[in-house]
Amino acid sequence: MRNDIATVTTQLQKYDWYINTDPIRQKVLIDMAVNLGVGGLLQFRRMIAAIELGDYGAAADQMLDSRWAEQVKTRADRLAEMMRTGEDYVD
């Protein structure tokens, strides 16, 4: 898992929308990329566009309006809330 995270993080570091966001939102993007692959994450074009604008509420909405969210359910809710607020998930 650590290797997967390291690989995905290295791949994401070439994108300004990833680099220019805070560590909590980067954590969300890493989580999604480990699950979907970086190619899968890049399919979230509207989410990425919202992140580029700093509109994290819209980015979270785009995350939840996806087949991925239907598949991972609670995990999508948790990650969308982290994207929306910039606050880490606490059990």
GUROKE-291758 format. One record per residue: residue number from 1; residue in one letter; x negated, y negated, z negated of N, C-alpha, C, O in turn. Coordinates in Angstrom, 2 decimals, padded with zeros to 5 digits. Example, Ala and Ser with C-alpha at 12.3 -4.5 7.8 and 13.67 -1.06 7.14 Angstrom:
% residues 2
@num=1 | residu=a | nu=-013.19 | nv=005.69 | nw=-007.80 | cau=-012.30 | cav=004.50 | caw=-007.80 | cu=-013.20 | cv=003.30 | cw=-007.80 | ou=-014.24 | ov=003.32 | ow=-008.46
@num=2 | residu=s | nu=-012.85 | nv=002.25 | nw=-007.08 | cau=-013.67 | cav=001.06 | caw=-007.14 | cu=-012.90 | cv=-000.03 | cw=-007.87 | ou=-013.41 | ov=-001.14 | ow=-008.04
***
This chain:
% residues 91
@num=1 | residu=m | nu=-000.83 | nv=001.19 | nw=000.00 | cau=000.00 | cav=000.00 | caw=000.00 | cu=-000.88 | cv=-001.26 | cw=000.00 | ou=-000.59 | ov=-002.22 | ow=000.72
@num=2 | residu=r | nu=-001.92 | nv=-001.25 | nw=-000.79 | cau=-002.83 | cav=-002.40 | caw=-000.82 | cu=-003.43 | cv=-002.67 | cw=000.56 | ou=-003.56 | ov=-003.82 | ow=000.98
@num=3 | residu=n | nu=-003.79 | nv=-001.59 | nw=001.25 | cau=-004.34 | cav=-001.74 | caw=002.60 | cu=-003.30 | cv=-002.33 | cw=003.55 | ou=-003.62 | ov=-003.19 | ow=004.38
@num=4 | residu=d | nu=-002.05 | nv=-001.87 | nw=003.43 | cau=-000.98 | cav=-002.41 | caw=004.27 | cu=-000.79 | cv=-003.90 | cw=004.01 | ou=-000.66 | ov=-004.69 | ow=004.95
@num=5 | residu=i | nu=-000.79 | nv=-004.28 | nw=002.75 | cau=-000.62 | cav=-005.69 | caw=002.38 | cu=-001.78 | cv=-006.52 | cw=002.92 | ou=-001.57 | ov=-007.60 | ow=003.47
@num=6 | residu=a | nu=-002.99 | nv=-006.02 | nw=002.76 | cau=-004.17 | cav=-006.74 | caw=003.24 | cu=-004.13 | cv=-006.90 | cw=004.76 | ou=-004.45 | ov=-007.96 | ow=005.28
@num=7 | residu=t | nu=-003.74 | nv=-005.85 | nw=005.46 | cau=-003.67 | cav=-005.90 | caw=006.92 | cu=-002.63 | cv=-006.91 | cw=007.39 | ou=-002.91 | ov=-007.73 | ow=008.27
@num=8 | residu=v | nu=-001.45 | nv=-006.85 | nw=006.80 | cau=-000.37 | cav=-007.76 | caw=007.17 | cu=-000.77 | cv=-009.21 | cw=006.84 | ou=-000.53 | ov=-010.11 | ow=007.65
@num=9 | residu=t | nu=-001.36 | nv=-009.42 | nw=005.69 | cau=-001.77 | cav=-010.77 | caw=005.30 | cu=-002.76 | cv=-011.34 | cw=006.30 | ou=-002.64 | ov=-012.50 | ow=006.70
@num=10 | residu=t | nu=-003.72 | nv=-010.55 | nw=006.71 | cau=-004.69 | cav=-010.99 | caw=007.71 | cu=-003.99 | cv=-011.35 | cw=009.01 | ou=-004.32 | ov=-012.36 | ow=009.63
@num=11 | residu=q | nu=-003.04 | nv=-010.54 | nw=009.43 | cau=-002.31 | cav=-010.80 | caw=010.68 | cu=-001.48 | cv=-012.08 | cw=010.59 | ou=-001.40 | ov=-012.84 | ow=011.56
@num=12 | residu=l | nu=-000.87 | nv=-012.32 | nw=009.44 | cau=-000.01 | cav=-013.50 | caw=009.28 | cu=-000.81 | cv=-014.80 | cw=009.19 | ou=-000.29 | ov=-015.87 | ow=009.50
@num=13 | residu=q | nu=-002.06 | nv=-014.70 | nw=008.77 | cau=-002.85 | cav=-015.91 | caw=008.58 | cu=-003.16 | cv=-016.66 | cw=009.88 | ou=-003.73 | ov=-017.75 | ow=009.83
@num=14 | residu=k | nu=-002.80 | nv=-016.12 | nw=011.00 | cau=-003.02 | cav=-016.85 | caw=012.25 | cu=-001.82 | cv=-017.73 | cw=012.62 | ou=-001.86 | ov=-018.43 | ow=013.63
@num=15 | residu=y | nu=-000.77 | nv=-017.69 | nw=011.81 | cau=000.43 | cav=-018.47 | caw=012.08 | cu=000.52 | cv=-019.66 | cw=011.12 | ou=000.48 | ov=-019.49 | ow=009.90
@num=16 | residu=d | nu=000.64 | nv=-020.86 | nw=011.68 | cau=000.74 | cav=-022.07 | caw=010.85 | cu=001.93 | cv=-022.03 | cw=009.91 | ou=001.84 | ov=-022.48 | ow=008.77
@num=17 | residu=w | nu=003.05 | nv=-021.49 | nw=010.38 | cau=004.26 | cav=-021.45 | caw=009.54 | cu=004.04 | cv=-020.57 | cw=008.31 | ou=004.70 | ov=-020.77 | ow=007.29
@num=18 | residu=y | nu=003.14 | nv=-019.63 | nw=008.39 | cau=002.79 | cav=-018.81 | caw=007.22 | cu=001.80 | cv=-019.56 | cw=006.33 | ou=002.01 | ov=-019.69 | ow=005.13
@num=19 | residu=i | nu=000.75 | nv=-020.05 | nw=006.92 | cau=-000.30 | cav=-020.74 | caw=006.17 | cu=000.24 | cv=-021.95 | cw=005.42 | ou=-000.16 | ov=-022.22 | ow=004.29
@num=20 | residu=n | nu=001.17 | nv=-022.68 | nw=006.04 | cau=001.64 | cav=-023.94 | caw=005.49 | cu=002.75 | cv=-023.80 | cw=004.45 | ou=003.30 | ov=-024.80 | ow=004.00
@num=21 | residu=t | nu=003.08 | nv=-022.59 | nw=004.08 | cau=004.10 | cav=-022.42 | caw=003.05 | cu=003.44 | cv=-022.00 | cw=001.73 | ou=002.27 | ov=-021.61 | ow=001.70
@num=22 | residu=d | nu=004.20 | nv=-022.07 | nw=000.68 | cau=003.67 | cav=-021.79 | caw=-000.67 | cu=003.51 | cv=-020.28 | cw=-000.90 | ou=004.04 | ov=-019.46 | ow=-000.14
@num=23 | residu=p | nu=002.78 | nv=-019.91 | nw=-001.97 | cau=002.49 | cav=-018.49 | caw=-002.22 | cu=003.72 | cv=-017.60 | cw=-002.43 | ou=003.70 | ov=-016.44 | ow=-002.04
@num=24 | residu=i | nu=004.77 | nv=-018.12 | nw=-003.04 | cau=005.97 | cav=-017.28 | caw=-003.26 | cu=006.63 | cv=-016.95 | cw=-001.92 | ou=007.01 | ov=-015.81 | ow=-001.68
@num=25 | residu=r | nu=006.75 | nv=-017.94 | nw=-001.07 | cau=007.36 | cav=-017.69 | caw=000.25 | cu=006.44 | cv=-016.84 | cw=001.12 | ou=006.92 | ov=-016.05 | ow=001.93
@num=26 | residu=q | nu=005.15 | nv=-017.00 | nw=000.97 | cau=004.22 | cav=-016.12 | caw=001.66 | cu=004.44 | cv=-014.68 | cw=001.19 | ou=004.38 | ov=-013.74 | ow=001.99
@num=27 | residu=k | nu=004.68 | nv=-014.51 | nw=-000.10 | cau=004.94 | cav=-013.18 | caw=-000.65 | cu=006.17 | cv=-012.55 | cw=000.01 | ou=006.18 | ov=-011.36 | ow=000.31
@num=28 | residu=v | nu=007.21 | nv=-013.36 | nw=000.22 | cau=008.42 | cav=-012.88 | caw=000.89 | cu=008.09 | cv=-012.41 | cw=002.31 | ou=008.51 | ov=-011.34 | ow=002.73
@num=29 | residu=l | nu=007.33 | nv=-013.23 | nw=003.02 | cau=006.98 | cav=-012.91 | caw=004.40 | cu=006.11 | cv=-011.66 | cw=004.48 | ou=006.27 | ov=-010.84 | ow=005.38
@num=30 | residu=i | nu=005.19 | nv=-011.52 | nw=003.54 | cau=004.35 | cav=-010.31 | caw=003.48 | cu=005.23 | cv=-009.09 | cw=003.23 | ou=005.07 | ov=-008.06 | ow=003.90
@num=31 | residu=d | nu=006.14 | nv=-009.19 | nw=002.27 | cau=007.03 | cav=-008.08 | caw=001.96 | cu=007.81 | cv=-007.66 | cw=003.21 | ou=007.90 | ov=-006.48 | ow=003.53
@num=32 | residu=m | nu=008.37 | nv=-008.65 | nw=003.90 | cau=009.15 | cav=-008.34 | caw=005.11 | cu=008.26 | cv=-007.71 | cw=006.18 | ou=008.68 | ov=-006.77 | ow=006.85
@num=33 | residu=a | nu=007.04 | nv=-008.24 | nw=006.34 | cau=006.14 | cav=-007.72 | caw=007.37 | cu=005.66 | cv=-006.31 | cw=007.07 | ou=005.46 | ov=-005.52 | ow=007.99
@num=34 | residu=v | nu=005.47 | nv=-005.99 | nw=005.80 | cau=005.09 | cav=-004.62 | caw=005.45 | cu=006.24 | cv=-003.68 | cw=005.80 | ou=006.02 | ov=-002.57 | ow=006.28
@num=35 | residu=n | nu=007.47 | nv=-004.13 | nw=005.56 | cau=008.65 | cav=-003.32 | caw=005.84 | cu=008.95 | cv=-003.21 | cw=007.34 | ou=009.26 | ov=-002.13 | ow=007.83
@num=36 | residu=l | nu=008.87 | nv=-004.33 | nw=008.05 | cau=009.29 | cav=-004.41 | caw=009.44 | cu=008.15 | cv=-004.33 | cw=010.45 | ou=008.37 | ov=-004.09 | ow=011.63
@num=37 | residu=g | nu=006.93 | nv=-004.53 | nw=009.96 | cau=005.80 | cav=-004.76 | caw=010.85 | cu=005.78 | cv=-006.24 | cw=011.22 | ou=006.81 | ov=-006.91 | ow=011.20
@num=38 | residu=v | nu=004.61 | nv=-006.75 | nw=011.54 | cau=004.52 | cav=-008.16 | caw=011.91 | cu=005.37 | cv=-008.43 | cw=013.15 | ou=006.03 | ov=-009.47 | ow=013.24
@num=39 | residu=g | nu=005.37 | nv=-007.51 | nw=014.10 | cau=006.19 | cav=-007.67 | caw=015.30 | cu=007.67 | cv=-007.79 | cw=014.96 | ou=008.39 | ov=-008.59 | ow=015.55
@num=40 | residu=g | nu=008.12 | nv=-007.00 | nw=014.01 | cau=009.51 | cav=-007.08 | caw=013.56 | cu=009.81 | cv=-008.40 | cw=012.89 | ou=010.86 | ov=-009.00 | ow=013.11
@num=41 | residu=l | nu=008.89 | nv=-008.86 | nw=012.06 | cau=009.06 | cav=-010.15 | caw=011.39 | cu=009.16 | cv=-011.28 | cw=012.42 | ou=009.95 | ov=-012.21 | ow=012.25
@num=42 | residu=l | nu=008.36 | nv=-011.20 | nw=013.45 | cau=008.36 | cav=-012.25 | caw=014.48 | cu=009.68 | cv=-012.33 | cw=015.24 | ou=009.94 | ov=-013.32 | ow=015.91
@num=43 | residu=q | nu=010.51 | nv=-011.29 | nw=015.14 | cau=011.83 | cav=-011.32 | caw=015.78 | cu=012.80 | cv=-012.24 | cw=015.04 | ou=013.85 | ov=-012.58 | ow=015.56
@num=44 | residu=f | nu=012.44 | nv=-012.64 | nw=013.82 | cau=013.27 | cav=-013.55 | caw=013.02 | cu=012.95 | cv=-014.99 | cw=013.46 | ou=012.46 | ov=-015.79 | ow=012.66
@num=45 | residu=r | nu=013.23 | nv=-015.29 | nw=014.71 | cau=012.84 | cav=-016.59 | caw=015.30 | cu=013.51 | cv=-017.77 | cw=014.61 | ou=012.87 | ov=-018.79 | ow=014.36
@num=46 | residu=r | nu=014.78 | nv=-017.65 | nw=014.29 | cau=015.50 | cav=-018.75 | caw=013.63 | cu=014.99 | cv=-018.95 | cw=012.21 | ou=014.89 | ov=-020.09 | ow=011.74
@num=47 | residu=m | nu=014.67 | nv=-017.87 | nw=011.52 | cau=014.10 | cav=-017.99 | caw=010.19 | cu=012.75 | cv=-018.72 | cw=010.26 | ou=012.49 | ov=-019.63 | ow=009.47
@num=48 | residu=i | nu=011.92 | nv=-018.32 | nw=011.20 | cau=010.60 | cav=-018.94 | caw=011.35 | cu=010.75 | cv=-020.42 | cw=011.71 | ou=010.01 | ov=-021.26 | ow=011.19
@num=49 | residu=a | nu=011.68 | nv=-020.74 | nw=012.60 | cau=011.92 | cav=-022.15 | caw=012.96 | cu=012.33 | cv=-022.96 | cw=011.73 | ou=011.89 | ov=-024.09 | ow=011.57
@num=50 | residu=a | nu=013.16 | nv=-022.38 | nw=010.87 | cau=013.58 | cav=-023.08 | caw=009.65 | cu=012.39 | cv=-023.26 | cw=008.70 | ou=012.26 | ov=-024.32 | ow=008.09
@num=51 | residu=i | nu=011.55 | nv=-022.26 | nw=008.58 | cau=010.36 | cav=-022.36 | caw=007.74 | cu=009.46 | cv=-023.48 | cw=008.26 | ou=008.93 | ov=-024.27 | ow=007.47
@num=52 | residu=e | nu=009.29 | nv=-023.56 | nw=009.58 | cau=008.47 | cav=-024.62 | caw=010.16 | cu=008.99 | cv=-026.01 | cw=009.81 | ou=008.22 | ov=-026.96 | ow=009.69
@num=53 | residu=l | nu=010.30 | nv=-026.13 | nw=009.65 | cau=010.93 | cav=-027.41 | caw=009.29 | cu=010.98 | cv=-027.63 | cw=007.79 | ou=011.37 | ov=-028.70 | ow=007.33
@num=54 | residu=g | nu=010.58 | nv=-026.62 | nw=007.02 | cau=010.66 | cav=-026.72 | caw=005.56 | cu=012.09 | cv=-026.55 | cw=005.05 | ou=012.38 | ov=-026.91 | ow=003.91
@num=55 | residu=d | nu=012.97 | nv=-026.01 | nw=005.88 | cau=014.37 | cav=-025.78 | caw=005.51 | cu=014.50 | cv=-024.34 | cw=005.01 | ou=014.94 | ov=-023.45 | ow=005.75
@num=56 | residu=y | nu=014.12 | nv=-024.14 | nw=003.77 | cau=014.07 | cav=-022.79 | caw=003.22 | cu=015.46 | cv=-022.20 | cw=002.95 | ou=015.62 | ov=-020.98 | ow=002.93
@num=57 | residu=g | nu=016.45 | nv=-023.07 | nw=002.74 | cau=017.81 | cav=-022.58 | caw=002.61 | cu=018.29 | cv=-021.95 | cw=003.91 | ou=018.89 | ov=-020.87 | ow=003.90
@num=58 | residu=a | nu=018.03 | nv=-022.63 | nw=005.01 | cau=018.40 | cav=-022.08 | caw=006.33 | cu=017.61 | cv=-020.82 | cw=006.63 | ou=018.14 | ov=-019.87 | ow=007.21
@num=59 | residu=a | nu=016.34 | nv=-020.80 | nw=006.24 | cau=015.52 | cav=-019.60 | caw=006.44 | cu=016.12 | cv=-018.42 | cw=005.68 | ou=016.20 | ov=-017.31 | ow=006.21
@num=60 | residu=a | nu=016.54 | nv=-018.66 | nw=004.44 | cau=017.16 | cav=-017.61 | caw=003.64 | cu=018.46 | cv=-017.14 | cw=004.28 | ou=018.75 | ov=-015.94 | ow=004.31
@num=61 | residu=d | nu=019.25 | nv=-018.09 | nw=004.78 | cau=020.51 | cav=-017.72 | caw=005.45 | cu=020.23 | cv=-016.83 | cw=006.66 | ou=020.96 | ov=-015.86 | ow=006.90
@num=62 | residu=q | nu=019.20 | nv=-017.15 | nw=007.42 | cau=018.85 | cav=-016.35 | caw=008.58 | cu=018.40 | cv=-014.95 | cw=008.18 | ou=018.68 | ov=-013.97 | ow=008.88
@num=63 | residu=m | nu=017.70 | nv=-014.85 | nw=007.08 | cau=017.30 | cav=-013.53 | caw=006.58 | cu=018.53 | cv=-012.67 | cw=006.31 | ou=018.57 | ov=-011.50 | ow=006.66
@num=64 | residu=l | nu=019.52 | nv=-013.29 | nw=005.66 | cau=020.71 | cav=-012.53 | caw=005.25 | cu=021.64 | cv=-012.23 | cw=006.42 | ou=022.46 | ov=-011.31 | ow=006.34
@num=65 | residu=d | nu=021.52 | nv=-012.99 | nw=007.50 | cau=022.35 | cav=-012.78 | caw=008.67 | cu=021.61 | cv=-011.88 | cw=009.66 | ou=021.33 | ov=-012.27 | ow=010.79
@num=66 | residu=s | nu=021.30 | nv=-010.68 | nw=009.21 | cau=020.51 | cav=-009.77 | caw=010.04 | cu=020.85 | cv=-008.32 | cw=009.74 | ou=021.39 | ov=-007.98 | ow=008.68
@num=67 | residu=r | nu=020.52 | nv=-007.48 | nw=010.69 | cau=020.69 | cav=-006.03 | caw=010.48 | cu=019.77 | cv=-005.55 | cw=009.35 | ou=020.13 | ov=-004.67 | ow=008.57
@num=68 | residu=w | nu=018.57 | nv=-006.15 | nw=009.29 | cau=017.61 | cav=-005.82 | caw=008.22 | cu=018.27 | cv=-005.99 | cw=006.85 | ou=018.14 | ov=-005.11 | ow=005.99
@num=69 | residu=a | nu=018.97 | nv=-007.11 | nw=006.64 | cau=019.62 | cav=-007.37 | caw=005.34 | cu=020.67 | cv=-006.31 | cw=005.04 | ou=020.83 | ov=-005.89 | ow=003.89
@num=70 | residu=e | nu=021.40 | nv=-005.89 | nw=006.07 | cau=022.40 | cav=-004.84 | caw=005.88 | cu=021.74 | cv=-003.54 | cw=005.45 | ou=022.31 | ov=-002.77 | ow=004.67
@num=71 | residu=q | nu=020.54 | nv=-003.29 | nw=005.97 | cau=019.85 | cav=-002.04 | caw=005.68 | cu=019.21 | cv=-002.04 | cw=004.29 | ou=019.25 | ov=-001.02 | ow=003.60
@num=72 | residu=v | nu=018.63 | nv=-003.15 | nw=003.89 | cau=017.89 | cav=-003.15 | caw=002.62 | cu=018.69 | cv=-003.75 | cw=001.46 | ou=018.25 | ov=-003.67 | ow=000.31
@num=73 | residu=k | nu=019.82 | nv=-004.34 | nw=001.74 | cau=020.81 | cav=-004.81 | caw=000.78 | cu=020.24 | cv=-005.66 | cw=-000.35 | ou=019.93 | ov=-006.83 | ow=-000.13
@num=74 | residu=t | nu=020.10 | nv=-005.12 | nw=-001.54 | cau=019.67 | cav=-005.87 | caw=-002.71 | cu=018.29 | cv=-006.49 | cw=-002.52 | ou=018.03 | ov=-007.60 | ow=-002.99
@num=75 | residu=r | nu=017.44 | nv=-005.79 | nw=-001.86 | cau=016.10 | cav=-006.31 | caw=-001.59 | cu=016.18 | cv=-007.59 | cw=-000.74 | ou=015.47 | ov=-008.56 | ow=-001.00
@num=76 | residu=a | nu=017.05 | nv=-007.59 | nw=000.26 | cau=017.23 | cav=-008.79 | caw=001.08 | cu=017.77 | cv=-009.94 | cw=000.25 | ou=017.33 | ov=-011.08 | ow=000.42
@num=77 | residu=d | nu=018.71 | nv=-009.67 | nw=-000.64 | cau=019.25 | cav=-010.71 | caw=-001.51 | cu=018.15 | cv=-011.32 | cw=-002.37 | ou=018.04 | ov=-012.54 | ow=-002.50
@num=78 | residu=r | nu=017.33 | nv=-010.45 | nw=-002.94 | cau=016.24 | cav=-010.91 | caw=-003.81 | cu=015.23 | cv=-011.75 | cw=-003.03 | ou=014.83 | ov=-012.82 | ow=-003.47
@num=79 | residu=l | nu=014.82 | nv=-011.25 | nw=-001.86 | cau=013.83 | cav=-011.98 | caw=-001.06 | cu=014.40 | cv=-013.29 | cw=-000.52 | ou=013.68 | ov=-014.29 | ow=-000.45
@num=80 | residu=a | nu=015.67 | nv=-013.30 | nw=-000.13 | cau=016.29 | cav=-014.54 | caw=000.35 | cu=016.34 | cv=-015.58 | cw=-000.77 | ou=016.11 | ov=-016.76 | ow=-000.52
@num=81 | residu=e | nu=016.64 | nv=-015.15 | nw=-001.97 | cau=016.66 | cav=-016.09 | caw=-003.10 | cu=015.26 | cv=-016.65 | cw=-003.37 | ou=015.11 | ov=-017.83 | ow=-003.69
@num=82 | residu=m | nu=014.25 | nv=-015.81 | nw=-003.25 | cau=012.88 | cav=-016.28 | caw=-003.40 | cu=012.54 | cv=-017.29 | cw=-002.30 | ou=011.89 | ov=-018.30 | ow=-002.57
@num=83 | residu=m | nu=012.97 | nv=-017.03 | nw=-001.09 | cau=012.73 | cav=-017.96 | caw=000.02 | cu=013.46 | cv=-019.28 | cw=-000.25 | ou=012.90 | ov=-020.36 | ow=-000.04
@num=84 | residu=r | nu=014.69 | nv=-019.18 | nw=-000.70 | cau=015.52 | cav=-020.37 | caw=-000.94 | cu=014.93 | cv=-021.26 | cw=-002.04 | ou=014.89 | ov=-022.48 | ow=-001.89
@num=85 | residu=t | nu=014.49 | nv=-020.65 | nw=-003.13 | cau=014.09 | cav=-021.42 | caw=-004.33 | cu=012.59 | cv=-021.63 | cw=-004.46 | ou=012.16 | ov=-022.58 | ow=-005.11
@num=86 | residu=g | nu=011.80 | nv=-020.76 | nw=-003.87 | cau=010.35 | cav=-020.82 | caw=-004.08 | cu=009.94 | cv=-020.26 | cw=-005.43 | ou=008.80 | ov=-020.44 | ow=-005.87
@num=87 | residu=e | nu=010.88 | nv=-019.58 | nw=-006.08 | cau=010.60 | cav=-018.99 | caw=-007.40 | cu=010.52 | cv=-017.47 | cw=-007.25 | ou=011.28 | ov=-016.85 | ow=-006.51
@num=88 | residu=d | nu=009.58 | nv=-016.88 | nw=-007.98 | cau=009.40 | cav=-015.43 | caw=-007.92 | cu=010.57 | cv=-014.71 | cw=-008.57 | ou=011.26 | ov=-015.26 | ow=-009.43
@num=89 | residu=y | nu=010.77 | nv=-013.49 | nw=-008.16 | cau=011.80 | cav=-012.63 | caw=-008.71 | cu=011.37 | cv=-012.13 | cw=-010.08 | ou=010.24 | ov=-011.70 | ow=-010.26
@num=90 | residu=v | nu=012.28 | nv=-012.20 | nw=-011.03 | cau=012.00 | cav=-011.69 | caw=-012.37 | cu=013.05 | cv=-010.65 | cw=-012.70 | ou=014.25 | ov=-010.90 | ow=-012.57
@num=91 | residu=d | nu=012.60 | nv=-009.45 | nw=-013.13 | cau=013.56 | cav=-008.38 | caw=-013.51 | cu=014.39 | cv=-008.80 | cw=-014.69 | ou=015.24 | ov=-008.03 | ow=-015.15
***
